[in-house]
Amino acid sequence: MPIKYDKLVRKMQEAGITSYTFKCNKIIGQATYKKIIEGGDIDTRTIAKLCKLLNCQPGDILEYEEEQE
């Protein structure tokens, strides 16, 4: 997967946001949270929700890394 969420995970840890926070506040589902942690695909609506929650831009939480062939 060429999109990396390491920046997002760090921002969530710094802000004290956990999977429980997402569940209680109905921000994103547990399956989406798991995709973020494991590096799966998430949609732009999810990215928008996360940016709103963290008060940031997509580039602050996502990183493109070219895949090795």
N, CA, C and O atoms as CSV, one atom per row, in Angstrom:
chain,resi,resn,atom,element,x,y,z
A,1,MET,N,N,0.847,-1.189,0.000
A,1,MET,CA,C,0.000,0.000,0.000
A,1,MET,C,C,0.886,1.243,0.000
A,1,MET,O,O,1.682,1.426,0.921
A,2,PRO,N,N,0.764,2.097,-1.010
A,2,PRO,CA,C,1.646,3.266,-1.083
A,2,PRO,C,C,1.284,4.404,-0.128
A,2,PRO,O,O,2.100,5.300,0.086
A,3,ILE,N,N,0.085,4.389,0.448
A,3,ILE,CA,C,-0.289,5.434,1.405
A,3,ILE,C,C,0.011,4.934,2.810
A,3,ILE,O,O,-0.458,3.874,3.222
A,4,LYS,N,N,0.790,5.705,3.526
A,4,LYS,CA,C,1.187,5.346,4.894
A,4,LYS,C,C,0.462,6.255,5.886
A,4,LYS,O,O,0.277,7.446,5.639
A,5,TYR,N,N,0.058,5.669,7.005
A,5,TYR,CA,C,-0.683,6.396,8.034
A,5,TYR,C,C,0.138,6.618,9.303
A,5,TYR,O,O,-0.424,6.909,10.358
A,6,ASP,N,N,1.452,6.483,9.212
A,6,ASP,CA,C,2.292,6.626,10.400
A,6,ASP,C,C,2.129,7.991,11.063
A,6,ASP,O,O,2.087,8.089,12.290
A,7,LYS,N,N,2.036,9.042,10.253
A,7,LYS,CA,C,1.844,10.396,10.792
A,7,LYS,C,C,0.525,10.497,11.552
A,7,LYS,O,O,0.443,11.126,12.608
A,8,LEU,N,N,-0.507,9.863,10.992
A,8,LEU,CA,C,-1.823,9.873,11.635
A,8,LEU,C,C,-1.772,9.157,12.975
A,8,LEU,O,O,-2.291,9.657,13.973
A,9,VAL,N,N,-1.156,8.005,12.995
A,9,VAL,CA,C,-1.065,7.234,14.238
A,9,VAL,C,C,-0.320,8.037,15.301
A,9,VAL,O,O,-0.732,8.059,16.461
A,10,ARG,N,N,0.776,8.697,14.915
A,10,ARG,CA,C,1.517,9.532,15.867
A,10,ARG,C,C,0.661,10.680,16.394
A,10,ARG,O,O,0.656,10.956,17.593
A,11,LYS,N,N,-0.068,11.351,15.489
A,11,LYS,CA,C,-0.936,12.472,15.907
A,11,LYS,C,C,-2.020,11.989,16.870
A,11,LYS,O,O,-2.336,12.666,17.849
A,12,MET,N,N,-2.587,10.817,16.587
A,12,MET,CA,C,-3.621,10.280,17.475
A,12,MET,C,C,-3.035,9.972,18.846
A,12,MET,O,O,-3.662,10.265,19.865
A,13,GLN,N,N,-1.850,9.388,18.886
A,13,GLN,CA,C,-1.206,9.078,20.162
A,13,GLN,C,C,-0.903,10.348,20.933
A,13,GLN,O,O,-1.134,10.408,22.141
A,14,GLU,N,N,-0.387,11.369,20.251
A,14,GLU,CA,C,-0.073,12.643,20.897
A,14,GLU,C,C,-1.325,13.293,21.478
A,14,GLU,O,O,-1.275,13.926,22.532
A,15,ALA,N,N,-2.456,13.130,20.774
A,15,ALA,CA,C,-3.713,13.735,21.220
A,15,ALA,C,C,-4.460,12.841,22.221
A,15,ALA,O,O,-5.497,13.241,22.750
A,16,GLY,N,N,-3.939,11.639,22.483
A,16,GLY,CA,C,-4.595,10.728,23.419
A,16,GLY,C,C,-5.850,10.095,22.846
A,16,GLY,O,O,-6.747,9.704,23.594
A,17,ILE,N,N,-5.923,9.990,21.527
A,17,ILE,CA,C,-7.089,9.418,20.866
A,17,ILE,C,C,-6.865,7.921,20.669
A,17,ILE,O,O,-5.845,7.495,20.128
A,18,THR,N,N,-7.836,7.138,21.118
A,18,THR,CA,C,-7.749,5.678,21.017
A,18,THR,C,C,-8.927,5.141,20.214
A,18,THR,O,O,-9.811,5.895,19.808
A,19,SER,N,N,-8.930,3.844,19.993
A,19,SER,CA,C,-10.062,3.222,19.306
A,19,SER,C,C,-11.335,3.428,20.124
A,19,SER,O,O,-12.426,3.536,19.563
A,20,TYR,N,N,-11.198,3.480,21.435
A,20,TYR,CA,C,-12.358,3.713,22.301
A,20,TYR,C,C,-12.935,5.103,22.065
A,20,TYR,O,O,-14.154,5.274,22.070
A,21,THR,N,N,-12.078,6.096,21.858
A,21,THR,CA,C,-12.519,7.466,21.560
A,21,THR,C,C,-13.366,7.471,20.297
A,21,THR,O,O,-14.437,8.076,20.262
A,22,PHE,N,N,-12.876,6.788,19.252
A,22,PHE,CA,C,-13.612,6.727,17.992
A,22,PHE,C,C,-14.952,6.043,18.179
A,22,PHE,O,O,-15.966,6.496,17.647
A,23,LYS,N,N,-14.959,4.958,18.930
A,23,LYS,CA,C,-16.187,4.197,19.138
A,23,LYS,C,C,-17.226,5.009,19.918
A,23,LYS,O,O,-18.392,5.076,19.527
A,24,CYS,N,N,-16.800,5.613,21.005
A,24,CYS,CA,C,-17.735,6.377,21.851
A,24,CYS,C,C,-18.311,7.594,21.143
A,24,CYS,O,O,-19.486,7.920,21.313
A,25,ASN,N,N,-17.482,8.262,20.352
A,25,ASN,CA,C,-17.915,9.478,19.668
A,25,ASN,C,C,-18.431,9.228,18.257
A,25,ASN,O,O,-18.798,10.164,17.547
A,26,LYS,N,N,-18.458,7.971,17.860
A,26,LYS,CA,C,-18.961,7.557,16.543
A,26,LYS,C,C,-18.305,8.339,15.406
A,26,LYS,O,O,-18.975,8.795,14.480
A,27,ILE,N,N,-16.991,8.483,15.493
A,27,ILE,CA,C,-16.232,9.206,14.467
A,27,ILE,C,C,-15.960,8.290,13.294
A,27,ILE,O,O,-16.301,8.608,12.155
A,28,ILE,N,N,-15.343,7.148,13.576
A,28,ILE,CA,C,-15.124,6.113,12.562
A,28,ILE,C,C,-15.378,4.764,13.222
A,28,ILE,O,O,-15.336,4.644,14.447
A,29,GLY,N,N,-15.642,3.755,12.406
A,29,GLY,CA,C,-15.900,2.424,12.926
A,29,GLY,C,C,-14.621,1.684,13.284
A,29,GLY,O,O,-13.521,2.089,12.907
A,30,GLN,N,N,-14.787,0.606,14.010
A,30,GLN,CA,C,-13.650,-0.199,14.425
A,30,GLN,C,C,-12.914,-0.813,13.230
A,30,GLN,O,O,-11.690,-0.936,13.252
A,31,ALA,N,N,-13.652,-1.194,12.200
A,31,ALA,CA,C,-13.020,-1.771,11.003
A,31,ALA,C,C,-12.129,-0.739,10.317
A,31,ALA,O,O,-11.041,-1.071,9.847
A,32,THR,N,N,-12.581,0.494,10.260
A,32,THR,CA,C,-11.779,1.573,9.651
A,32,THR,C,C,-10.547,1.855,10.502
A,32,THR,O,O,-9.453,2.058,9.976
A,33,TYR,N,N,-10.729,1.867,11.806
A,33,TYR,CA,C,-9.596,2.070,12.708
A,33,TYR,C,C,-8.542,0.983,12.480
A,33,TYR,O,O,-7.346,1.270,12.432
A,34,LYS,N,N,-8.989,-0.246,12.342
A,34,LYS,CA,C,-8.079,-1.368,12.098
A,34,LYS,C,C,-7.335,-1.187,10.772
A,34,LYS,O,O,-6.143,-1.480,10.683
A,35,LYS,N,N,-8.041,-0.703,9.739
A,35,LYS,CA,C,-7.400,-0.448,8.444
A,35,LYS,C,C,-6.289,0.596,8.583
A,35,LYS,O,O,-5.234,0.469,7.962
A,36,ILE,N,N,-6.526,1.613,9.389
A,36,ILE,CA,C,-5.514,2.649,9.600
A,36,ILE,C,C,-4.280,2.048,10.266
A,36,ILE,O,O,-3.153,2.288,9.833
A,37,ILE,N,N,-4.498,1.278,11.304
A,37,ILE,CA,C,-3.390,0.683,12.050
A,37,ILE,C,C,-2.617,-0.312,11.183
A,37,ILE,O,O,-1.391,-0.386,11.260
A,38,GLU,N,N,-3.337,-1.077,10.359
A,38,GLU,CA,C,-2.704,-2.111,9.544
A,38,GLU,C,C,-2.299,-1.631,8.153
A,38,GLU,O,O,-1.660,-2.374,7.409
A,39,GLY,N,N,-2.662,-0.399,7.791
A,39,GLY,CA,C,-2.262,0.154,6.501
A,39,GLY,C,C,-3.177,-0.192,5.346
A,39,GLY,O,O,-2.707,-0.351,4.220
A,40,GLY,N,N,-4.463,-0.312,5.593
A,40,GLY,CA,C,-5.419,-0.596,4.524
A,40,GLY,C,C,-5.927,0.672,3.861
A,40,GLY,O,O,-5.459,1.771,4.155
A,41,ASP,N,N,-6.887,0.509,2.965
A,41,ASP,CA,C,-7.478,1.655,2.260
A,41,ASP,C,C,-8.596,2.284,3.099
A,41,ASP,O,O,-9.426,1.581,3.675
A,42,ILE,N,N,-8.600,3.623,3.156
A,42,ILE,CA,C,-9.714,4.349,3.766
A,42,ILE,C,C,-10.190,5.389,2.762
A,42,ILE,O,O,-9.437,5.798,1.879
A,43,ASP,N,N,-11.444,5.819,2.900
A,43,ASP,CA,C,-11.996,6.752,1.913
A,43,ASP,C,C,-11.801,8.212,2.343
A,43,ASP,O,O,-11.392,8.501,3.467
A,44,THR,N,N,-12.101,9.100,1.426
A,44,THR,CA,C,-11.884,10.524,1.673
A,44,THR,C,C,-12.813,11.082,2.752
A,44,THR,O,O,-12.453,12.047,3.427
A,45,ARG,N,N,-13.978,10.505,2.925
A,45,ARG,CA,C,-14.867,10.962,4.017
A,45,ARG,C,C,-14.221,10.711,5.364
A,45,ARG,O,O,-14.312,11.534,6.275
A,46,THR,N,N,-13.564,9.562,5.482
A,46,THR,CA,C,-12.865,9.240,6.719
A,46,THR,C,C,-11.709,10.199,6.938
A,46,THR,O,O,-11.499,10.678,8.052
A,47,ILE,N,N,-10.966,10.481,5.891
A,47,ILE,CA,C,-9.851,11.417,5.989
A,47,ILE,C,C,-10.358,12.787,6.432
A,47,ILE,O,O,-9.733,13.442,7.266
A,48,ALA,N,N,-11.484,13.221,5.878
A,48,ALA,CA,C,-12.070,14.513,6.260
A,48,ALA,C,C,-12.455,14.518,7.742
A,48,ALA,O,O,-12.200,15.500,8.439
A,49,LYS,N,N,-13.060,13.443,8.227
A,49,LYS,CA,C,-13.441,13.357,9.646
A,49,LYS,C,C,-12.212,13.422,10.544
A,49,LYS,O,O,-12.219,14.102,11.570
A,50,LEU,N,N,-11.154,12.711,10.151
A,50,LEU,CA,C,-9.933,12.707,10.947
A,50,LEU,C,C,-9.269,14.077,10.952
A,50,LEU,O,O,-8.761,14.520,11.982
A,51,CYS,N,N,-9.272,14.748,9.805
A,51,CYS,CA,C,-8.700,16.098,9.726
A,51,CYS,C,C,-9.476,17.064,10.614
A,51,CYS,O,O,-8.883,17.913,11.281
A,52,LYS,N,N,-10.782,16.936,10.622
A,52,LYS,CA,C,-11.602,17.798,11.468
A,52,LYS,C,C,-11.299,17.536,12.941
A,52,LYS,O,O,-11.139,18.470,13.725
A,53,LEU,N,N,-11.223,16.263,13.307
A,53,LEU,CA,C,-10.950,15.891,14.691
A,53,LEU,C,C,-9.586,16.400,15.149
A,53,LEU,O,O,-9.446,16.906,16.262
A,54,LEU,N,N,-8.584,16.261,14.286
A,54,LEU,CA,C,-7.214,16.620,14.645
A,54,LEU,C,C,-6.836,18.046,14.248
A,54,LEU,O,O,-5.717,18.493,14.502
A,55,ASN,N,N,-7.780,18.757,13.620
A,55,ASN,CA,C,-7.551,20.132,13.178
A,55,ASN,C,C,-6.278,20.225,12.327
A,55,ASN,O,O,-5.339,20.954,12.648
A,56,CYS,N,N,-6.287,19.455,11.227
A,56,CYS,CA,C,-5.104,19.410,10.372
A,56,CYS,C,C,-5.511,19.228,8.912
A,56,CYS,O,O,-6.697,19.144,8.596
A,57,GLN,N,N,-4.532,19.167,8.040
A,57,GLN,CA,C,-4.740,18.937,6.616
A,57,GLN,C,C,-4.352,17.491,6.283
A,57,GLN,O,O,-3.584,16.876,7.023
A,58,PRO,N,N,-4.878,16.937,5.169
A,58,PRO,CA,C,-4.552,15.552,4.814
A,58,PRO,C,C,-3.053,15.265,4.758
A,58,PRO,O,O,-2.623,14.184,5.159
A,59,GLY,N,N,-2.262,16.198,4.276
A,59,GLY,CA,C,-0.820,16.001,4.209
A,59,GLY,C,C,-0.160,15.875,5.572
A,59,GLY,O,O,0.960,15.377,5.682
A,60,ASP,N,N,-0.854,16.324,6.607
A,60,ASP,CA,C,-0.333,16.206,7.972
A,60,ASP,C,C,-0.494,14.802,8.526
A,60,ASP,O,O,0.169,14.437,9.497
A,61,ILE,N,N,-1.377,14.002,7.913
A,61,ILE,CA,C,-1.649,12.671,8.455
A,61,ILE,C,C,-1.391,11.532,7.463
A,61,ILE,O,O,-1.386,10.363,7.848
A,62,LEU,N,N,-1.177,11.871,6.192
A,62,LEU,CA,C,-0.942,10.849,5.166
A,62,LEU,C,C,0.395,11.077,4.495
A,62,LEU,O,O,0.884,12.204,4.404
A,63,GLU,N,N,0.978,9.983,4.026
A,63,GLU,CA,C,2.235,10.086,3.312
A,63,GLU,C,C,2.250,9.064,2.188
A,63,GLU,O,O,1.913,7.898,2.393
A,64,TYR,N,N,2.642,9.506,0.999
A,64,TYR,CA,C,2.762,8.617,-0.145
A,64,TYR,C,C,4.180,8.078,-0.192
A,64,TYR,O,O,5.149,8.836,-0.140
A,65,GLU,N,N,4.290,6.767,-0.291
A,65,GLU,CA,C,5.589,6.130,-0.414
A,65,GLU,C,C,5.518,5.140,-1.568
A,65,GLU,O,O,4.723,4.200,-1.549
A,66,GLU,N,N,6.350,5.362,-2.560
A,66,GLU,CA,C,6.315,4.510,-3.745
A,66,GLU,C,C,6.658,3.066,-3.363
A,66,GLU,O,O,7.601,2.804,-2.615
A,67,GLU,N,N,5.859,2.140,-3.904
A,67,GLU,CA,C,6.072,0.735,-3.597
A,67,GLU,C,C,7.284,0.191,-4.348
A,67,GLU,O,O,7.563,0.578,-5.483
A,68,GLN,N,N,7.987,-0.706,-3.689
A,68,GLN,CA,C,9.126,-1.362,-4.316
A,68,GLN,C,C,8.621,-2.465,-5.253
A,68,GLN,O,O,7.710,-3.215,-4.903
A,69,GLU,N,N,9.204,-2.553,-6.413
A,69,GLU,CA,C,8.774,-3.583,-7.371
A,69,GLU,C,C,9.620,-4.817,-7.270
A,69,GLU,O,O,9.397,-5.780,-8.003
